[in-house]
């Protein structure tokens, strides 16, 4: 009984330690997550590196916006971004009959980052009413088109709510969120509804109201270097085109293509969709379209794929082995084993090395493996291993979108 008692105590202590460890781990993770969220923005300020940014004038925030004071350099950087790189937003907004204060919305929504839903962070329902959104194209990432779409939505909200503050809140959240606030406060006055609004939304609307007045005349006064960039032309193609297929024929800076055409979300040019390309690239594709499409069809159909044995490539005969059982164990026929090893009969001897794969079929054991890190498509591997071609990769791997930690077979130099 005593032994059993001590055993129970030991087991209880062991589980107790494990539970305590899991509790600490959970507590640590929750606190780390909370620490990461301890910022006043609607976007993640860690996405921006402004350590080398030099402001032409210091942005001095009022006391009521004290939660943003540690980020004054970032805010100044974003204001410069608005008046510089994204001045096209101002141009479009100026031509519409809408309060220019609302042109600052992307500054607090996305910090002008285009990822996921574009600088206006339009949801799918709002975006799809005027924009093309599918598996290959997301026009929310197009600054001009998304701004026009955002203006239409803002006009709808202005007609509904009249007040800019309610318009901004509905744009940041949803009309249903605003309805809940209005119902809770039993008033359409902003001052009455403030106490029912999430603090983060409220602070960002206050920030937008202040910035739109204090920074209205601010422009990007830093010296700009006039760099001549090649002119881009609009092209449309009669077939869908994969970047992977194009890279088999010509070295193309696809990152530049994506930068010029941010709406392309899956590195694929849809049929009849206009995209901006350098003239030499666009003309090359037009002149070689038939050959590119032919290769692409074979690539997608895995017609270049060479069978790779997943079994052992050799078997060393040990005492007691018989050819028939070796054939069964390795999913081949006795006839094949005899053919591949030039055997005149089924007699084998101890220590004999038998080939288990057909001549011409590549053994997986003889080829090096490449572990995928952040690549999603074959052409991205070519940036690191520029001696390879897409066809080389298709020889040993089925064509597919890649995933982290996935292993590919590659051919070394």
C-alpha positions as CSV (number, residue, x, y, z in Angstrom):
1,X,0.0,0.0,0.0
2,X,2.8,2.4,0.9
3,X,4.6,1.7,-2.4
4,X,1.3,2.5,-4.2
5,X,0.8,5.6,-2.2
6,X,4.3,6.9,-3.0
7,X,3.7,6.0,-6.6
8,X,0.5,8.1,-6.7
9,X,2.2,11.0,-5.1
10,X,5.0,10.8,-7.6
11,X,2.5,10.7,-10.5
12,X,0.5,13.6,-9.1
13,X,3.7,15.7,-8.7
14,X,4.8,14.9,-12.2
15,X,1.4,16.0,-13.7
16,X,1.4,19.0,-11.4
17,X,4.7,20.1,-12.7
18,X,3.4,19.7,-16.3
19,X,0.3,21.6,-15.6
20,X,2.3,24.4,-13.9
21,X,4.6,24.5,-16.9
22,X,1.7,24.7,-19.4
23,X,0.2,27.5,-17.3
24,X,3.4,29.5,-17.3
25,X,3.7,28.9,-21.1
26,X,0.1,30.1,-21.7
27,X,0.6,33.1,-19.3
28,X,3.8,34.0,-21.1
29,X,2.3,33.7,-24.6
30,X,-0.8,35.8,-23.6
31,X,1.4,38.5,-22.1
32,X,3.7,38.5,-25.2
33,X,0.6,38.8,-27.4
34,X,-0.8,41.6,-25.2
35,X,2.6,43.4,-25.3
36,X,2.6,43.2,-29.1
37,X,-0.9,44.8,-29.2
38,X,0.1,47.7,-26.8
39,X,0.0,50.4,-29.5
40,X,-2.8,52.9,-30.4
41,X,-2.9,52.2,-34.2
42,X,-5.3,50.2,-36.4
43,X,-2.3,48.8,-38.2
44,X,0.9,47.3,-36.9
45,X,3.6,50.1,-36.5
46,X,6.3,47.3,-36.4
47,X,5.7,47.0,-40.2
48,X,7.5,50.3,-40.6
49,X,11.2,51.2,-40.1
50,X,11.5,55.0,-39.8
51,X,14.9,55.0,-37.9
52,X,16.6,56.7,-40.8
53,X,13.7,59.0,-41.6
54,X,14.5,62.7,-41.2
55,X,11.5,65.0,-40.8
56,X,11.5,68.5,-42.2
57,X,9.6,69.7,-39.2
58,X,8.7,68.1,-35.9
59,X,5.2,66.9,-35.4
60,X,4.0,68.1,-31.9
61,X,0.9,66.2,-30.8
62,X,-1.6,67.7,-28.3
63,X,-2.0,66.2,-24.8
64,X,-5.3,64.5,-25.7
65,X,-3.4,62.4,-28.3
66,X,-0.6,61.5,-25.8
67,X,-0.9,57.8,-26.7
68,X,0.5,58.6,-30.1
69,X,3.5,60.8,-28.9
70,X,6.0,57.9,-29.0
71,X,5.1,57.5,-32.7
72,X,5.3,61.1,-33.9
73,X,8.2,60.3,-36.2
74,X,6.1,57.5,-37.8
75,X,3.1,59.8,-38.2
76,X,5.3,62.5,-39.8
77,X,6.7,59.8,-42.2
78,X,3.1,58.7,-43.1
79,X,2.0,62.3,-43.8
80,X,5.0,62.7,-46.1
81,X,3.9,59.4,-47.8
82,X,0.4,60.8,-48.3
83,X,1.7,64.0,-50.0
84,X,4.4,62.2,-51.9
85,X,4.1,58.6,-53.0
86,X,0.3,58.6,-52.6
87,X,-0.5,62.1,-53.8
88,X,-2.7,60.5,-56.5
89,X,-5.2,59.8,-53.7
90,X,-5.4,63.5,-53.0
91,X,-5.8,64.3,-56.7
92,X,-8.8,61.9,-57.0
93,X,-10.4,63.1,-53.8
94,X,-10.0,66.7,-54.8
95,X,-12.0,66.0,-58.0
96,X,-14.9,64.6,-55.9
97,X,-17.4,66.5,-53.9
98,X,-16.3,65.1,-50.5
99,X,-14.6,66.5,-47.4
100,X,-10.8,66.3,-47.9
101,X,-10.4,65.3,-44.2
102,X,-11.5,61.9,-45.3
103,X,-8.5,61.6,-47.6
104,X,-6.4,60.9,-44.5
105,X,-8.3,57.7,-43.7
106,X,-5.7,55.4,-45.3
107,X,-3.1,56.9,-43.0
108,X,-4.9,55.6,-39.9
109,X,-6.3,52.4,-41.5
110,X,-3.3,50.9,-43.2
111,X,-0.4,53.3,-43.0
112,X,-0.5,53.1,-46.8
113,X,0.5,49.4,-46.8
114,X,-1.1,47.6,-49.7
115,X,-1.1,44.1,-48.3
116,X,-4.3,42.1,-48.1
117,X,-7.0,44.6,-48.8
118,X,-5.1,47.7,-50.1
119,X,-4.6,51.1,-48.5
120,X,-8.3,51.6,-47.9
121,X,-8.7,48.2,-46.3
122,X,-12.0,47.7,-48.1
123,X,-14.0,44.6,-47.2
124,X,-15.0,42.1,-49.8
125,X,-18.6,43.2,-50.1
126,X,-17.8,46.9,-50.4
127,X,-14.9,46.2,-52.8
128,X,-16.6,43.7,-55.1
129,X,-19.5,46.1,-55.8
130,X,-17.1,48.2,-58.0
131,X,-13.9,46.2,-58.2
132,X,-12.7,42.9,-59.7
133,X,-11.8,40.5,-56.9
134,X,-11.1,36.8,-57.5
135,X,-8.4,34.1,-57.1
136,X,-6.0,36.0,-59.4
137,X,-7.0,39.6,-59.2
138,X,-7.7,41.9,-56.3
139,X,-8.3,45.5,-57.5
140,X,-8.5,46.7,-53.9
141,X,-4.7,46.7,-54.2
142,X,-4.9,49.2,-57.1
143,X,-4.6,52.7,-55.4
144,X,-6.5,54.6,-58.1
145,X,-9.4,52.1,-58.5
146,X,-9.7,51.4,-54.7
147,X,-9.8,55.2,-54.0
148,X,-12.7,55.7,-56.5
149,X,-14.5,52.7,-54.8
150,X,-13.8,54.2,-51.3
151,X,-15.2,57.6,-52.4
152,X,-18.4,56.0,-53.6
153,X,-18.8,54.2,-50.2
154,X,-17.9,57.4,-48.3
155,X,-20.6,59.3,-50.2
156,X,-23.1,56.6,-49.3
157,X,-22.2,56.8,-45.6
158,X,-22.2,60.7,-45.7
159,X,-25.8,60.6,-47.1
160,X,-26.7,58.2,-44.3
161,X,-25.0,59.8,-41.3
162,X,-24.4,63.5,-42.4
163,X,-21.6,63.9,-39.7
164,X,-18.0,63.1,-40.7
165,X,-17.3,61.4,-37.4
166,X,-20.0,58.9,-37.8
167,X,-18.9,58.4,-41.5
168,X,-15.4,57.7,-40.4
169,X,-16.5,55.3,-37.6
170,X,-18.8,53.4,-40.1
171,X,-15.9,53.2,-42.6
172,X,-13.5,51.9,-39.9
173,X,-16.0,49.4,-38.5
174,X,-19.4,48.9,-40.2
175,X,-22.8,50.5,-40.4
176,X,-24.1,47.9,-37.9
177,X,-21.4,48.9,-35.4
178,X,-22.6,52.5,-35.7
179,X,-26.2,51.5,-35.3
180,X,-25.4,49.7,-32.1
181,X,-23.6,52.8,-30.7
182,X,-26.6,55.0,-31.8
183,X,-29.1,52.6,-30.1
184,X,-27.0,52.4,-26.9
185,X,-26.6,56.2,-26.6
186,X,-30.2,56.8,-27.8
187,X,-28.8,59.8,-29.6
188,X,-27.2,60.7,-33.0
189,X,-24.9,63.2,-31.3
190,X,-21.2,62.2,-31.4
191,X,-20.5,63.5,-27.9
192,X,-23.3,61.3,-26.5
193,X,-22.1,58.2,-28.4
194,X,-18.3,58.5,-27.6
195,X,-18.5,56.5,-24.4
196,X,-20.0,53.5,-26.3
197,X,-17.2,53.4,-28.9
198,X,-14.1,51.3,-28.7
199,X,-11.2,53.4,-27.4
200,X,-8.9,52.5,-30.3
201,X,-11.4,53.6,-32.9
202,X,-12.2,56.8,-31.0
203,X,-8.5,57.8,-30.6
204,X,-7.8,57.2,-34.3
205,X,-10.7,59.3,-35.3
206,X,-9.5,62.1,-33.0
207,X,-6.0,61.7,-34.5
208,X,-7.4,62.0,-38.0
209,X,-9.4,65.1,-37.1
210,X,-6.3,66.7,-35.7
211,X,-3.9,65.7,-38.5
212,X,-6.2,66.8,-41.2
213,X,-6.0,70.4,-39.8
214,X,-2.4,70.6,-38.6
215,X,-0.8,68.8,-41.6
216,X,-3.1,70.1,-44.4
217,X,-0.4,72.2,-46.0
218,X,2.5,69.8,-45.3
219,X,4.2,68.4,-48.3
220,X,7.2,66.2,-48.8
221,X,10.0,68.7,-48.9
222,X,12.8,66.3,-48.9
223,X,15.0,66.5,-52.0
224,X,13.8,64.1,-54.7
225,X,16.3,62.5,-57.0
226,X,15.0,62.4,-60.6
227,X,15.7,58.9,-61.7
228,X,14.7,58.0,-65.2
229,X,12.6,54.8,-65.2
230,X,11.7,52.9,-68.3
231,X,8.2,53.7,-69.5
232,X,5.6,51.0,-68.9
233,X,3.0,50.1,-71.5
234,X,-0.4,48.3,-71.1
235,X,-0.6,44.8,-72.5
236,X,-3.4,42.2,-72.7
237,X,-2.9,38.6,-73.7
238,X,-5.3,36.1,-75.2
239,X,-4.4,33.4,-72.7
240,X,-3.8,33.0,-69.0
241,X,-0.1,33.1,-68.2
242,X,1.9,31.8,-65.2
243,X,5.0,33.6,-64.1
244,X,6.6,30.2,-63.9
245,X,6.0,29.5,-67.6
246,X,7.3,32.9,-68.6
247,X,10.5,32.5,-66.6
248,X,11.4,29.4,-68.7
249,X,11.8,31.7,-71.7
250,X,13.1,35.0,-70.4
251,X,14.7,36.4,-67.3
252,X,12.1,38.8,-66.0
253,X,12.1,40.9,-62.8
254,X,8.7,39.6,-61.6
255,X,9.0,41.6,-58.4
256,X,9.0,44.8,-60.5
257,X,6.0,43.4,-62.5
258,X,4.1,42.8,-59.2
259,X,5.1,46.3,-58.0
260,X,3.8,47.8,-61.2
261,X,0.7,45.6,-61.0
262,X,-0.2,45.1,-57.3
263,X,-3.6,43.7,-58.3
264,X,-1.9,40.4,-59.4
265,X,-2.2,38.4,-56.2
266,X,-1.2,34.9,-57.4
267,X,1.7,35.6,-59.8
268,X,-0.5,34.8,-62.7
269,X,-1.6,37.1,-65.6
270,X,-5.3,36.6,-66.3
271,X,-6.6,36.4,-69.9
272,X,-7.5,39.8,-71.4
273,X,-6.6,41.7,-68.2
274,X,-4.5,44.9,-68.9
275,X,-1.1,45.0,-67.1
276,X,1.8,47.4,-67.2
277,X,5.1,45.9,-68.6
278,X,8.3,47.2,-70.1
279,X,8.0,47.3,-73.8
280,X,10.7,44.7,-74.4
281,X,9.0,42.3,-72.0
282,X,5.5,42.8,-73.4
283,X,6.7,42.5,-77.0
284,X,8.6,39.3,-76.2
285,X,5.6,37.7,-74.7
286,X,3.4,38.7,-77.6
287,X,5.9,37.3,-80.1
288,X,6.4,34.0,-78.3
289,X,2.9,33.5,-76.9
290,X,2.2,30.3,-78.7
291,X,5.4,28.6,-77.5
292,X,5.0,29.9,-74.0
293,X,1.4,28.5,-73.8
294,X,2.5,25.2,-75.2
295,X,5.2,24.9,-72.5
296,X,2.8,26.0,-69.9
297,X,0.2,23.4,-70.8
298,X,2.9,20.7,-70.5
299,X,4.1,22.1,-67.2
300,X,0.7,22.1,-65.7
301,X,0.0,18.7,-67.0
302,X,3.3,17.4,-65.5
303,X,4.4,16.1,-68.9
304,X,8.0,16.9,-68.1
305,X,7.9,14.9,-64.8
306,X,10.3,11.9,-64.7
307,X,9.3,9.1,-62.5
308,X,11.3,9.1,-59.3
309,X,11.5,5.8,-57.4
310,X,10.3,6.1,-53.8
311,X,11.8,2.7,-53.0
312,X,15.4,1.7,-52.4
313,X,17.5,1.8,-55.6
314,X,19.6,-1.4,-54.6
315,X,19.2,-4.5,-52.6
316,X,22.2,-6.4,-51.2
317,X,21.4,-10.1,-51.1
318,X,21.7,-11.8,-47.6
319,X,21.5,-15.4,-46.7
320,X,18.0,-16.8,-47.2
321,X,17.0,-14.3,-49.9
322,X,15.1,-15.5,-53.0
323,X,14.5,-13.4,-56.1
324,X,10.7,-13.9,-55.9
325,X,10.4,-12.5,-52.4
326,X,12.7,-9.6,-53.2
327,X,10.4,-8.8,-56.2
328,X,7.3,-8.9,-54.0
329,X,8.9,-6.8,-51.2
330,X,9.9,-4.1,-53.7
331,X,6.7,-4.1,-55.8
332,X,8.4,-5.2,-59.0
333,X,8.3,-8.4,-61.0
334,X,10.9,-11.2,-61.2
335,X,11.1,-10.6,-64.9
336,X,12.0,-7.0,-64.4
337,X,14.7,-7.9,-61.8
338,X,16.2,-10.3,-64.2
339,X,16.2,-7.8,-67.0
340,X,17.6,-4.9,-65.0
341,X,20.4,-7.1,-63.5
342,X,21.2,-9.1,-66.6
343,X,20.3,-12.4,-64.9
344,X,20.0,-15.6,-67.0
345,X,18.1,-17.4,-64.2
346,X,16.7,-16.7,-60.7
347,X,19.9,-17.8,-59.0
348,X,21.4,-15.1,-56.7
349,X,24.2,-15.2,-54.2
350,X,25.0,-13.6,-50.8
351,X,26.5,-10.1,-51.1
352,X,25.2,-9.6,-54.6
353,X,23.9,-6.0,-55.3
354,X,20.6,-6.1,-57.2
355,X,19.3,-3.0,-59.0
356,X,15.7,-2.4,-58.0
357,X,14.8,0.5,-60.4
358,X,14.5,0.5,-64.1
359,X,17.4,2.0,-66.0
360,X,16.5,5.6,-66.8
361,X,14.3,5.9,-63.8
362,X,15.9,8.2,-61.2
363,X,16.3,7.1,-57.7
364,X,15.2,9.6,-55.0
365,X,18.2,8.6,-52.9
366,X,20.7,9.9,-55.5
367,X,19.2,13.5,-55.8
368,X,19.6,16.3,-53.3
369,X,16.6,17.8,-51.6
370,X,15.7,21.5,-51.2
371,X,13.6,22.7,-48.3
372,X,11.1,25.4,-49.1
373,X,11.3,28.5,-46.8
374,X,9.2,31.4,-48.1
375,X,8.9,30.6,-51.8
376,X,5.5,29.9,-53.2
377,X,6.3,29.4,-56.8
378,X,9.0,27.7,-58.9
379,X,10.4,30.9,-60.3
380,X,11.3,32.1,-56.9
381,X,13.6,29.1,-56.4
382,X,15.4,30.2,-59.6
383,X,16.5,33.4,-57.9
384,X,18.5,31.4,-55.5
385,X,19.6,28.7,-57.9
386,X,20.0,30.5,-61.1
387,X,21.6,27.6,-63.0
388,X,18.3,25.8,-62.9
389,X,15.3,26.2,-65.3
390,X,11.6,25.7,-64.6
391,X,11.8,22.6,-66.8
392,X,14.6,21.2,-64.5
393,X,12.3,21.6,-61.5
394,X,9.4,20.0,-63.4
395,X,11.6,17.0,-64.3
396,X,11.7,15.9,-60.7
397,X,8.7,17.5,-59.0
398,X,5.0,17.7,-59.9
399,X,4.0,21.3,-60.6
400,X,2.2,22.9,-57.6
401,X,2.1,25.9,-55.4
402,X,4.7,25.5,-52.7
403,X,4.4,25.4,-48.9
404,X,6.9,26.1,-46.1
405,X,9.1,23.2,-45.2
406,X,8.1,21.3,-48.3
407,X,10.9,19.2,-49.8
408,X,11.7,19.4,-53.5
409,X,14.1,17.3,-55.6
410,X,16.6,19.5,-57.4
411,X,19.4,18.9,-59.9
412,X,22.7,20.3,-58.7
413,X,25.4,21.7,-61.1
